[in-house]
Amino acid sequence: MNPLAAGTPPSNLAEARALITRLQSDLQAQQRSMRAPPPEPTTCCGRGCNGCVWEGYYAALAFWQEDALAALAALPAQAGPSA
């Protein structure tokens, strides 16, 4: 499944990185800016803990993705007539 097309968050790091790259590229192409995506965790112990840092990362990334898609969907500001 393509997380960008579906608007669903990625489920692995490769998808997350691809999503971030694509959305940042699309934002730049539309000359829109927003906050940076969440940083990747560096403290995972690899034991599959309940409440793993990766769960928090993917949750934060879902919010970032939602904001990025909203920014991309927003209509550009229309310049009014200068009278």
Secondary structure, 3 states (H helix, E strand, C coil): CCHHHHCCCCCCHHHHHHHHHHHHHHHHHCCCCCCCCCCCCCCCCCCCCCCCHHHHHHHHHHHHHHHHHHHHHCCCCCCCCCC
